[in-house]
Amino acid sequence: MDPPLVIKTHLPNQLVPRSFWDAGCKVRRLDFMVGWGSWYDHVKGYWRERHNKKILYIFYEDMKEDPVREVTHIAQFLRRQLSKSTMKHIVQMTTFSAMRENPMANYSTIPDTIFDRTVSEFMRKGEVGDWKNHFSAEEDAAFEEHYLKITADCPIPIRFTI
C-alpha cells in the first residue's frame, strides 16, 4: 500500500487543485492565519468537506489538553502505528517550548525584513485562553456575537478555553 499523501496548505479548499483530491491526498487542518481571504471562509470550506475528502482537523486547545490523544488521532488518520518511544518523542517535540526553540517551527530563519518580530512574535505564550488578558468584556461580547453570526451556517466546535 502506498503511504498517504499529506500536505500543509494555506489555500482555501476551493483553490486546492482537483488533482490533489483525485490522488487521495489527506489534509491536516491547522489553526493559522491565512492570506487568501477570510479566515472564516477558509475554515468553513475545509470543515464542510471534512467527511467528503480526507481532511483531519486538529485544534490547538485539544493538543494542549491531551497531546497523546491527539497524536494518536493523527497517527490513526495517517494509518500509522507508533511505538511508545516514538509517541513520547513526538509529544515532547511538539510541546510549545520545544517548538519555540525549533527553527523549523518558530520562523526564526525568516529575515526580519520579511517578518518583523518587533511588531509581533510569531510564537507568543502558547497558552489557551490568554486572549482574556488582551480583550475587555465588551470586546469579548462583540467578538462572540460576530463569531456566532458568521459561523451560524457552519458551526465548528472551536473552544477558546480548556
CNS distance restraints for C-alpha pairs under 8 A (distance, minus, plus):
assign (resid   4 and name CA) (resid  24 and name CA) 7.77 0.50 0.50
assign (resid   4 and name CA) (resid  25 and name CA) 6.46 0.50 0.50
assign (resid   4 and name CA) (resid  26 and name CA) 6.92 0.50 0.50
assign (resid   4 and name CA) (resid  78 and name CA) 6.34 0.50 0.50
assign (resid   4 and name CA) (resid  79 and name CA) 7.94 0.50 0.50
assign (resid   5 and name CA) (resid  24 and name CA) 7.26 0.50 0.50
assign (resid   5 and name CA) (resid  25 and name CA) 4.60 0.50 0.50
assign (resid   5 and name CA) (resid  26 and name CA) 5.91 0.50 0.50
assign (resid   6 and name CA) (resid  25 and name CA) 5.78 0.50 0.50
assign (resid   6 and name CA) (resid  26 and name CA) 4.96 0.50 0.50
assign (resid   6 and name CA) (resid  27 and name CA) 5.86 0.50 0.50
assign (resid   6 and name CA) (resid  28 and name CA) 7.31 0.50 0.50
assign (resid   7 and name CA) (resid  25 and name CA) 7.60 0.50 0.50
assign (resid   7 and name CA) (resid  26 and name CA) 6.91 0.50 0.50
assign (resid   7 and name CA) (resid  27 and name CA) 5.84 0.50 0.50
assign (resid   7 and name CA) (resid  28 and name CA) 7.12 0.50 0.50
assign (resid   8 and name CA) (resid  27 and name CA) 6.76 0.50 0.50
assign (resid   8 and name CA) (resid  28 and name CA) 6.49 0.50 0.50
assign (resid   8 and name CA) (resid  29 and name CA) 7.73 0.50 0.50
assign (resid  10 and name CA) (resid  34 and name CA) 5.95 0.50 0.50
assign (resid  10 and name CA) (resid  35 and name CA) 7.56 0.50 0.50
assign (resid  10 and name CA) (resid  36 and name CA) 7.55 0.50 0.50
assign (resid  11 and name CA) (resid  15 and name CA) 5.97 0.50 0.50
assign (resid  11 and name CA) (resid  16 and name CA) 6.29 0.50 0.50
assign (resid  11 and name CA) (resid  34 and name CA) 7.86 0.50 0.50
assign (resid  11 and name CA) (resid  36 and name CA) 6.61 0.50 0.50
assign (resid  11 and name CA) (resid  42 and name CA) 7.82 0.50 0.50
assign (resid  12 and name CA) (resid  16 and name CA) 6.76 0.50 0.50
assign (resid  12 and name CA) (resid  36 and name CA) 7.10 0.50 0.50
assign (resid  12 and name CA) (resid  41 and name CA) 7.77 0.50 0.50
assign (resid  12 and name CA) (resid  42 and name CA) 4.95 0.50 0.50
assign (resid  12 and name CA) (resid  43 and name CA) 7.84 0.50 0.50
assign (resid  12 and name CA) (resid  45 and name CA) 6.78 0.50 0.50
assign (resid  12 and name CA) (resid  46 and name CA) 7.40 0.50 0.50
assign (resid  13 and name CA) (resid  42 and name CA) 6.97 0.50 0.50
assign (resid  13 and name CA) (resid  45 and name CA) 5.55 0.50 0.50
assign (resid  13 and name CA) (resid  46 and name CA) 5.59 0.50 0.50
assign (resid  14 and name CA) (resid  45 and name CA) 7.38 0.50 0.50
assign (resid  16 and name CA) (resid  20 and name CA) 6.96 0.50 0.50
assign (resid  17 and name CA) (resid  21 and name CA) 7.32 0.50 0.50
assign (resid  18 and name CA) (resid  22 and name CA) 6.16 0.50 0.50
assign (resid  19 and name CA) (resid  23 and name CA) 6.02 0.50 0.50
assign (resid  20 and name CA) (resid  24 and name CA) 6.87 0.50 0.50
assign (resid  20 and name CA) (resid  25 and name CA) 6.00 0.50 0.50
assign (resid  21 and name CA) (resid  25 and name CA) 5.81 0.50 0.50
assign (resid  21 and name CA) (resid  26 and name CA) 8.00 0.50 0.50
assign (resid  21 and name CA) (resid  53 and name CA) 7.10 0.50 0.50
assign (resid  24 and name CA) (resid  54 and name CA) 7.38 0.50 0.50
assign (resid  25 and name CA) (resid  54 and name CA) 6.85 0.50 0.50
assign (resid  26 and name CA) (resid  53 and name CA) 7.54 0.50 0.50
assign (resid  26 and name CA) (resid  54 and name CA) 4.71 0.50 0.50
assign (resid  26 and name CA) (resid  55 and name CA) 5.61 0.50 0.50
assign (resid  26 and name CA) (resid  56 and name CA) 7.58 0.50 0.50
assign (resid  27 and name CA) (resid  54 and name CA) 6.25 0.50 0.50
assign (resid  27 and name CA) (resid  55 and name CA) 4.51 0.50 0.50
assign (resid  27 and name CA) (resid  56 and name CA) 6.01 0.50 0.50
assign (resid  28 and name CA) (resid  55 and name CA) 5.97 0.50 0.50
assign (resid  28 and name CA) (resid  56 and name CA) 4.89 0.50 0.50
assign (resid  28 and name CA) (resid  57 and name CA) 6.05 0.50 0.50
assign (resid  28 and name CA) (resid  58 and name CA) 7.14 0.50 0.50
assign (resid  29 and name CA) (resid  46 and name CA) 7.70 0.50 0.50
assign (resid  29 and name CA) (resid  55 and name CA) 6.85 0.50 0.50
assign (resid  29 and name CA) (resid  56 and name CA) 5.77 0.50 0.50
assign (resid  29 and name CA) (resid  57 and name CA) 4.56 0.50 0.50
assign (resid  29 and name CA) (resid  58 and name CA) 5.96 0.50 0.50
assign (resid  30 and name CA) (resid  57 and name CA) 6.62 0.50 0.50
assign (resid  30 and name CA) (resid  58 and name CA) 5.79 0.50 0.50
assign (resid  30 and name CA) (resid  59 and name CA) 6.84 0.50 0.50
assign (resid  30 and name CA) (resid  60 and name CA) 7.96 0.50 0.50
assign (resid  31 and name CA) (resid  58 and name CA) 7.60 0.50 0.50
assign (resid  31 and name CA) (resid  59 and name CA) 6.65 0.50 0.50
assign (resid  31 and name CA) (resid  60 and name CA) 7.11 0.50 0.50
assign (resid  33 and name CA) (resid  39 and name CA) 6.77 0.50 0.50
assign (resid  34 and name CA) (resid  38 and name CA) 7.58 0.50 0.50
assign (resid  34 and name CA) (resid  39 and name CA) 6.22 0.50 0.50
assign (resid  34 and name CA) (resid  42 and name CA) 7.79 0.50 0.50
assign (resid  37 and name CA) (resid  41 and name CA) 7.41 0.50 0.50
assign (resid  37 and name CA) (resid  42 and name CA) 7.28 0.50 0.50
assign (resid  38 and name CA) (resid  42 and name CA) 6.21 0.50 0.50
assign (resid  39 and name CA) (resid  43 and name CA) 6.11 0.50 0.50
assign (resid  40 and name CA) (resid  44 and name CA) 5.92 0.50 0.50
assign (resid  40 and name CA) (resid 150 and name CA) 7.39 0.50 0.50
assign (resid  40 and name CA) (resid 151 and name CA) 7.47 0.50 0.50
assign (resid  41 and name CA) (resid  45 and name CA) 5.87 0.50 0.50
assign (resid  42 and name CA) (resid  46 and name CA) 6.73 0.50 0.50
assign (resid  43 and name CA) (resid  47 and name CA) 6.09 0.50 0.50
assign (resid  44 and name CA) (resid  48 and name CA) 5.96 0.50 0.50
assign (resid  44 and name CA) (resid 151 and name CA) 7.86 0.50 0.50
assign (resid  44 and name CA) (resid 154 and name CA) 6.40 0.50 0.50
assign (resid  44 and name CA) (resid 156 and name CA) 7.81 0.50 0.50
assign (resid  45 and name CA) (resid  49 and name CA) 6.59 0.50 0.50
assign (resid  46 and name CA) (resid  50 and name CA) 5.98 0.50 0.50
assign (resid  46 and name CA) (resid  55 and name CA) 7.35 0.50 0.50
assign (resid  47 and name CA) (resid  57 and name CA) 7.78 0.50 0.50
assign (resid  47 and name CA) (resid 154 and name CA) 7.89 0.50 0.50
assign (resid  47 and name CA) (resid 156 and name CA) 7.37 0.50 0.50
assign (resid  48 and name CA) (resid 154 and name CA) 7.36 0.50 0.50
assign (resid  49 and name CA) (resid  53 and name CA) 5.88 0.50 0.50
assign (resid  49 and name CA) (resid  55 and name CA) 7.46 0.50 0.50
assign (resid  50 and name CA) (resid  54 and name CA) 6.36 0.50 0.50
assign (resid  50 and name CA) (resid  55 and name CA) 4.79 0.50 0.50
assign (resid  50 and name CA) (resid  56 and name CA) 6.84 0.50 0.50
assign (resid  50 and name CA) (resid  57 and name CA) 7.89 0.50 0.50
assign (resid  51 and name CA) (resid  55 and name CA) 7.25 0.50 0.50
assign (resid  56 and name CA) (resid  74 and name CA) 7.77 0.50 0.50
assign (resid  56 and name CA) (resid  77 and name CA) 7.27 0.50 0.50
assign (resid  58 and name CA) (resid  62 and name CA) 7.36 0.50 0.50
assign (resid  58 and name CA) (resid  63 and name CA) 7.62 0.50 0.50
assign (resid  58 and name CA) (resid  70 and name CA) 7.65 0.50 0.50
assign (resid  59 and name CA) (resid  63 and name CA) 6.49 0.50 0.50
assign (resid  59 and name CA) (resid 158 and name CA) 7.49 0.50 0.50
assign (resid  60 and name CA) (resid  64 and name CA) 6.20 0.50 0.50
assign (resid  61 and name CA) (resid  65 and name CA) 6.06 0.50 0.50
assign (resid  61 and name CA) (resid 128 and name CA) 6.33 0.50 0.50
assign (resid  61 and name CA) (resid 159 and name CA) 6.82 0.50 0.50
assign (resid  61 and name CA) (resid 160 and name CA) 7.57 0.50 0.50
assign (resid  61 and name CA) (resid 161 and name CA) 7.24 0.50 0.50
assign (resid  61 and name CA) (resid 162 and name CA) 6.55 0.50 0.50
assign (resid  62 and name CA) (resid  66 and name CA) 6.08 0.50 0.50
assign (resid  62 and name CA) (resid  67 and name CA) 7.25 0.50 0.50
assign (resid  62 and name CA) (resid  70 and name CA) 6.92 0.50 0.50
assign (resid  63 and name CA) (resid  67 and name CA) 4.58 0.50 0.50
assign (resid  63 and name CA) (resid  69 and name CA) 7.96 0.50 0.50
assign (resid  63 and name CA) (resid  70 and name CA) 5.83 0.50 0.50
assign (resid  64 and name CA) (resid 128 and name CA) 7.75 0.50 0.50
assign (resid  65 and name CA) (resid 162 and name CA) 6.91 0.50 0.50
assign (resid  66 and name CA) (resid  70 and name CA) 6.48 0.50 0.50
assign (resid  67 and name CA) (resid  71 and name CA) 6.02 0.50 0.50
assign (resid  67 and name CA) (resid  91 and name CA) 6.21 0.50 0.50
assign (resid  68 and name CA) (resid  72 and name CA) 6.01 0.50 0.50
assign (resid  68 and name CA) (resid  87 and name CA) 7.30 0.50 0.50
assign (resid  68 and name CA) (resid  91 and name CA) 6.54 0.50 0.50
assign (resid  69 and name CA) (resid  73 and name CA) 6.20 0.50 0.50
assign (resid  70 and name CA) (resid  74 and name CA) 6.24 0.50 0.50
assign (resid  71 and name CA) (resid  75 and name CA) 6.14 0.50 0.50
assign (resid  71 and name CA) (resid  87 and name CA) 7.43 0.50 0.50
assign (resid  71 and name CA) (resid  90 and name CA) 7.70 0.50 0.50
assign (resid  71 and name CA) (resid  91 and name CA) 7.25 0.50 0.50
assign (resid  72 and name CA) (resid  76 and name CA) 6.14 0.50 0.50
assign (resid  72 and name CA) (resid  87 and name CA) 8.00 0.50 0.50
assign (resid  73 and name CA) (resid  77 and name CA) 6.19 0.50 0.50
assign (resid  74 and name CA) (resid  78 and name CA) 6.25 0.50 0.50
assign (resid  75 and name CA) (resid  79 and name CA) 5.94 0.50 0.50
assign (resid  75 and name CA) (resid  80 and name CA) 4.96 0.50 0.50
assign (resid  75 and name CA) (resid  81 and name CA) 6.58 0.50 0.50
assign (resid  75 and name CA) (resid  82 and name CA) 7.20 0.50 0.50
assign (resid  76 and name CA) (resid  80 and name CA) 5.90 0.50 0.50
assign (resid  76 and name CA) (resid  81 and name CA) 7.44 0.50 0.50
assign (resid  82 and name CA) (resid  86 and name CA) 5.89 0.50 0.50
assign (resid  82 and name CA) (resid  87 and name CA) 5.94 0.50 0.50
assign (resid  83 and name CA) (resid  87 and name CA) 6.12 0.50 0.50
assign (resid  84 and name CA) (resid  88 and name CA) 6.09 0.50 0.50
assign (resid  85 and name CA) (resid  89 and name CA) 6.12 0.50 0.50
assign (resid  86 and name CA) (resid  90 and name CA) 6.10 0.50 0.50
assign (resid  87 and name CA) (resid  91 and name CA) 6.10 0.50 0.50
assign (resid  88 and name CA) (resid  92 and name CA) 6.14 0.50 0.50
assign (resid  89 and name CA) (resid  93 and name CA) 6.04 0.50 0.50
assign (resid  90 and name CA) (resid  94 and name CA) 6.03 0.50 0.50
assign (resid  91 and name CA) (resid  95 and name CA) 6.50 0.50 0.50
assign (resid  92 and name CA) (resid  98 and name CA) 7.11 0.50 0.50
assign (resid  93 and name CA) (resid  98 and name CA) 5.43 0.50 0.50
assign (resid  93 and name CA) (resid  99 and name CA) 6.65 0.50 0.50
assign (resid  94 and name CA) (resid  98 and name CA) 6.30 0.50 0.50
assign (resid  94 and name CA) (resid  99 and name CA) 5.94 0.50 0.50
assign (resid  95 and name CA) (resid  99 and name CA) 6.18 0.50 0.50
assign (resid  96 and name CA) (resid 100 and name CA) 5.89 0.50 0.50
assign (resid  96 and name CA) (resid 126 and name CA) 5.93 0.50 0.50
assign (resid  97 and name CA) (resid 101 and name CA) 6.58 0.50 0.50
assign (resid  98 and name CA) (resid 102 and name CA) 6.35 0.50 0.50
assign (resid  99 and name CA) (resid 103 and name CA) 7.92 0.50 0.50
assign (resid  99 and name CA) (resid 105 and name CA) 5.68 0.50 0.50
assign (resid  99 and name CA) (resid 106 and name CA) 6.48 0.50 0.50
assign (resid 100 and name CA) (resid 105 and name CA) 6.96 0.50 0.50
assign (resid 100 and name CA) (resid 106 and name CA) 5.42 0.50 0.50
assign (resid 100 and name CA) (resid 123 and name CA) 6.62 0.50 0.50
assign (resid 101 and name CA) (resid 106 and name CA) 6.84 0.50 0.50
assign (resid 102 and name CA) (resid 106 and name CA) 5.92 0.50 0.50
assign (resid 103 and name CA) (resid 107 and name CA) 6.07 0.50 0.50
assign (resid 103 and name CA) (resid 108 and name CA) 5.54 0.50 0.50
assign (resid 103 and name CA) (resid 109 and name CA) 6.37 0.50 0.50
assign (resid 106 and name CA) (resid 122 and name CA) 6.80 0.50 0.50
assign (resid 106 and name CA) (resid 123 and name CA) 6.66 0.50 0.50
assign (resid 107 and name CA) (resid 122 and name CA) 7.08 0.50 0.50
assign (resid 110 and name CA) (resid 114 and name CA) 6.69 0.50 0.50
assign (resid 110 and name CA) (resid 115 and name CA) 6.45 0.50 0.50
assign (resid 111 and name CA) (resid 115 and name CA) 6.32 0.50 0.50
assign (resid 112 and name CA) (resid 116 and name CA) 4.95 0.50 0.50
assign (resid 112 and name CA) (resid 117 and name CA) 6.80 0.50 0.50
assign (resid 116 and name CA) (resid 120 and name CA) 6.99 0.50 0.50
assign (resid 117 and name CA) (resid 121 and name CA) 4.98 0.50 0.50
assign (resid 117 and name CA) (resid 122 and name CA) 7.19 0.50 0.50
assign (resid 128 and name CA) (resid 160 and name CA) 6.84 0.50 0.50
assign (resid 128 and name CA) (resid 161 and name CA) 5.69 0.50 0.50
assign (resid 128 and name CA) (resid 162 and name CA) 6.81 0.50 0.50
assign (resid 129 and name CA) (resid 160 and name CA) 5.81 0.50 0.50
assign (resid 129 and name CA) (resid 161 and name CA) 4.87 0.50 0.50
assign (resid 129 and name CA) (resid 162 and name CA) 7.57 0.50 0.50
assign (resid 130 and name CA) (resid 134 and name CA) 7.41 0.50 0.50
assign (resid 131 and name CA) (resid 135 and name CA) 6.31 0.50 0.50
assign (resid 132 and name CA) (resid 136 and name CA) 7.47 0.50 0.50
assign (resid 135 and name CA) (resid 139 and name CA) 5.68 0.50 0.50
assign (resid 135 and name CA) (resid 140 and name CA) 6.11 0.50 0.50
assign (resid 136 and name CA) (resid 140 and name CA) 6.13 0.50 0.50
assign (resid 137 and name CA) (resid 141 and name CA) 6.14 0.50 0.50
assign (resid 138 and name CA) (resid 142 and name CA) 6.14 0.50 0.50
assign (resid 139 and name CA) (resid 143 and name CA) 6.10 0.50 0.50
assign (resid 140 and name CA) (resid 144 and name CA) 6.06 0.50 0.50
assign (resid 141 and name CA) (resid 145 and name CA) 6.19 0.50 0.50
assign (resid 142 and name CA) (resid 146 and name CA) 6.19 0.50 0.50
assign (resid 143 and name CA) (resid 147 and name CA) 5.87 0.50 0.50
assign (resid 144 and name CA) (resid 148 and name CA) 6.08 0.50 0.50
assign (resid 145 and name CA) (resid 149 and name CA) 6.20 0.50 0.50
assign (resid 146 and name CA) (resid 150 and name CA) 6.11 0.50 0.50
assign (resid 147 and name CA) (resid 151 and name CA) 6.00 0.50 0.50
assign (resid 148 and name CA) (resid 152 and name CA) 5.63 0.50 0.50
assign (resid 151 and name CA) (resid 155 and name CA) 5.44 0.50 0.50
assign (resid 151 and name CA) (resid 156 and name CA) 7.34 0.50 0.50
